[in-house]
Amino acid sequence: MKESVPHKKLPVPLIFSLLGILFVLLFVADILLGSIIIPVKEVFHSLFSTSETNETYRTIILSFRLPKALTAIMTGAALSLSGLQMQTVFRNPLAGPYVLGISAGASLGVALFVLGFSSVLAAGVFTTGAWPLALVAWAGSFLVMLLVLFVSMKVNDIMTILILGILFTSAVSAIVSILQYFSNESMLKAFIVWTMGSLGNVTKAQLSVLAPAILAGILLAFLKIKDLNAFLLGENYARSLGVSIKSSRIIIFLSTSLLAGTITAFCGPIGFIGIAVPHICRVIFKTANHLILVPAVILTGSIVMLFSDIVSQLPGMQTTLPINSVTALIGIPVIIWMIVKNKKFVSVS
Amino acid sequence: MSENNFNIELQQLSVGYEQPGGNPLEILKAINFSATPGEMVALIGSNGIGKSTLLRTLAGFQPWFSGNIQISGRNLKNISSKEVARIMSFVSTENVRVPNLSVFDLVAYGRFPYTNWIGMLSEQDKSVVDEAIKNVGLRGFENRPVMQISDGERQRAMIARALAQDTPVIILDEPTAYLDVSNKYEIFHLLQVLANEKKKTIILSTHDLNIALREVDKLWIATDSGNYQGAPEDAVLQGWLNQLFKNDHVGFDANEGEFFFKKEFKAKVKVEGEGLPLTWTLRALNRKGYQIVMQAEHDYRVVANENSWELNSKSNQKTFGSVYQLLTFLEKHC
């Protein structure tokens, strides 16, 4: 019999409180910091009173910084939650919306739109704002979701679906490469910029679409907390506990696609958050229970994304870094550290 | 639930699975098996005969081709998966490896069919879980991570999970695979107690035939040439155990109640002695492929004493201090 150490756990409410404080601090910092650093006093004036406000600060905060911070929060929450759900359902620690091909679907939509049409149309893409771009990306990811749903109804084997997702991703990047090869320089740049991801292009009007979609995805995930726990034991056990595998899987996929698809549509493909954050939460909370993990990844994902956003703004400087590079540089070391530290990383279940 | 009699009946059942390409492959056909509450049943058969498929079908995981599965008179097809979860629990061969999952949390999965939409455990649920953990002898292990306990302990935890599910029927696919001998016996004994005392129907598949013959109430035997159900002793008397393997080299010794490997005999040995030394000397010679003879002419004669073994042959006589030395000498000179 191996000696084993019982769990040493910090109380869950304490961890949540600490993360909550960190969340508030980063949220405020994200609004204060940027190319122009805004004094704390002005933030409160802008938010809570109409008089004695510097109009420039007010515009920056309400039209740019606040929507961007809210977008960061929703992006982090959505990608992390969809990653958690995929890892649990596929019982694979490297699963995520990317592996399923949902992001690839979004990319295909954008690539077809930006690169595939005539330059006349493409020129209009960025003058009409990000809306058309977002819609085609949304359509693309939704299409893949339907494809995955269809396959998952025909095929019972979860690994087959995973492999199909990988193959689909490869096929899409092949098509995108061809489109890039035949497109002109300005269209190419527009597309490349989108692939780098951006939290700053989301307007208040777009937020009113983004927010309900993300909330709906989160709600679906909460409804499936119990089933997610059952999936950890594998499909056989889940079924023997009375879980209706197919319908449960469809709702979880719907939630995942809604979360990841919406974010990809509005902010571009933002990687590694979906894989890294659930692992960070498992380490911090030392639990497998989704009743804790679901709110935990929502909070932690928001924190990581707010932090990434602050870094990408390079406070005090005029330029910004692409958010996708920042999340990669933050996420990849976490994943490497996980693999090295925990050799049992190869299976979450 | 226990006021109902959860009799299980497999009537002319044919099971199998869809092959890639859509061709159905029938593996077991015309099965007529049954089990009643308080019975412990072992499904035995050679590798690949379809034991797992039959158990998975019985648990409602996959459809069957023809025939019927009746549970207290109702067709399994007409029972919803939520209701099945309150009638049958399942323990598979799958090794559950979930990081950060404690033994208590694993066993608590058994309460899944009874908890609310978010899976909150009531005080009653918690006491059922504690009781199940106590029943399998894992008290004190509640907070251990399941990744860090031994295979035997994990198998007990999985059985505790099935117990916590509080179903009249428990189905276990090879619950004693990967376990050492003492753990095999303990798991069988534990299941026997559960069947007897809690009047549960326990259906398991196993390759530990020697233990199964001693512990179970009923055998379900699946072979290429037909299926049989009955008390282990009836199965022996009717010669079913000899038909278990297609292999010509393995046979069942009805006198010993054990399986043996048929070997070419090297030499004829007559053994004299009594008690344990005689028994184990016979076993040793048997293992090495010597034919044991009583009165007939022999190549060697061995006298087994308490601490010495005397070997007589036509040419010489020798004495050894252990069975090992005796065998070594025989191997060299035979």
HADDOCK unambig.tbl for C-alpha pairs under 7 A between the chains (distance, minus, plus):
assign (segid A and resid 1 and name CA) (segid B and resid 150 and name CA) 5.87 0.50 0.50
assign (segid A and resid 2 and name CA) (segid B and resid 149 and name CA) 6.51 0.50 0.50
assign (segid A and resid 2 and name CA) (segid B and resid 150 and name CA) 6.75 0.50 0.50
assign (segid A and resid 4 and name CA) (segid B and resid 144 and name CA) 6.85 0.50 0.50
assign (segid A and resid 4 and name CA) (segid B and resid 148 and name CA) 5.79 0.50 0.50
assign (segid A and resid 5 and name CA) (segid B and resid 144 and name CA) 6.85 0.50 0.50
assign (segid A and resid 6 and name CA) (segid B and resid 143 and name CA) 5.49 0.50 0.50
assign (segid A and resid 6 and name CA) (segid B and resid 144 and name CA) 4.87 0.50 0.50
assign (segid A and resid 6 and name CA) (segid B and resid 145 and name CA) 6.78 0.50 0.50
assign (segid A and resid 7 and name CA) (segid B and resid 143 and name CA) 6.54 0.50 0.50
assign (segid A and resid 7 and name CA) (segid B and resid 144 and name CA) 6.85 0.50 0.50
assign (segid A and resid 225 and name CA) (segid B and resid 118 and name CA) 6.22 0.50 0.50
assign (segid A and resid 226 and name CA) (segid B and resid 117 and name CA) 6.62 0.50 0.50
assign (segid A and resid 226 and name CA) (segid B and resid 118 and name CA) 5.38 0.50 0.50
assign (segid A and resid 226 and name CA) (segid B and resid 119 and name CA) 5.45 0.50 0.50
assign (segid A and resid 232 and name CA) (segid B and resid 98 and name CA) 7.00 0.50 0.50
assign (segid A and resid 233 and name CA) (segid B and resid 96 and name CA) 6.18 0.50 0.50
assign (segid A and resid 240 and name CA) (segid B and resid 85 and name CA) 5.61 0.50 0.50
assign (segid A and resid 240 and name CA) (segid B and resid 89 and name CA) 6.20 0.50 0.50
assign (segid A and resid 240 and name CA) (segid B and resid 90 and name CA) 6.22 0.50 0.50
assign (segid A and resid 241 and name CA) (segid B and resid 85 and name CA) 5.14 0.50 0.50
assign (segid A and resid 241 and name CA) (segid B and resid 112 and name CA) 6.26 0.50 0.50
assign (segid A and resid 241 and name CA) (segid B and resid 113 and name CA) 6.10 0.50 0.50
assign (segid A and resid 242 and name CA) (segid B and resid 81 and name CA) 5.03 0.50 0.50
assign (segid A and resid 242 and name CA) (segid B and resid 82 and name CA) 4.30 0.50 0.50
assign (segid A and resid 242 and name CA) (segid B and resid 84 and name CA) 6.96 0.50 0.50
assign (segid A and resid 242 and name CA) (segid B and resid 85 and name CA) 4.93 0.50 0.50
assign (segid A and resid 242 and name CA) (segid B and resid 113 and name CA) 6.42 0.50 0.50
assign (segid A and resid 286 and name CA) (segid B and resid 100 and name CA) 5.38 0.50 0.50
assign (segid A and resid 287 and name CA) (segid B and resid 100 and name CA) 4.85 0.50 0.50
assign (segid A and resid 287 and name CA) (segid B and resid 101 and name CA) 6.37 0.50 0.50
assign (segid A and resid 288 and name CA) (segid B and resid 99 and name CA) 6.88 0.50 0.50
assign (segid A and resid 288 and name CA) (segid B and resid 100 and name CA) 5.56 0.50 0.50
assign (segid A and resid 288 and name CA) (segid B and resid 101 and name CA) 5.67 0.50 0.50
assign (segid A and resid 348 and name CA) (segid B and resid 98 and name CA) 5.71 0.50 0.50
assign (segid A and resid 348 and name CA) (segid B and resid 99 and name CA) 6.35 0.50 0.50
assign (segid A and resid 349 and name CA) (segid B and resid 96 and name CA) 6.50 0.50 0.50
assign (segid A and resid 349 and name CA) (segid B and resid 97 and name CA) 4.76 0.50 0.50
assign (segid A and resid 349 and name CA) (segid B and resid 98 and name CA) 4.13 0.50 0.50
assign (segid A and resid 349 and name CA) (segid B and resid 99 and name CA) 6.91 0.50 0.50
